[in-house]
């Protein structure tokens, strides 16, 4: 998901909803730039931050099990 350190839909809806799920941990995010991704990762304590959804999807560090 796209997640911005400055707020927005994902920050106010998606991230809080996911945080409320038992057995779920938000481990990766994508944003519009490297700088934005790093800032959002720091703000929301998400360890893997990518500058595009494609980069996130290609990462071997992202669990794709459904």
TASULNOR-V102396 format. One record per backbone hydrogen bond with DSSP energy under -1.0 kcal/mol. NH is the residue of the N-H (numbers start at 0). CO is the residue of the C=O. Records with the same first field share a line. If there is no record, write none. Layout:
NH = CO ; CO
//
This chain:
2 = 29
6 = 3
11 = 7
12 = 8
14 = 9
16 = 12
17 = 13
18 = 14
19 = 15
20 = 17
23 = 20
28 = 47
29 = 0
30 = 49
36 = 32
37 = 33
38 = 34
39 = 35
40 = 36
41 = 37
42 = 38
43 = 39
45 = 40
47 = 26
49 = 28
55 = 51
56 = 52
57 = 53
//
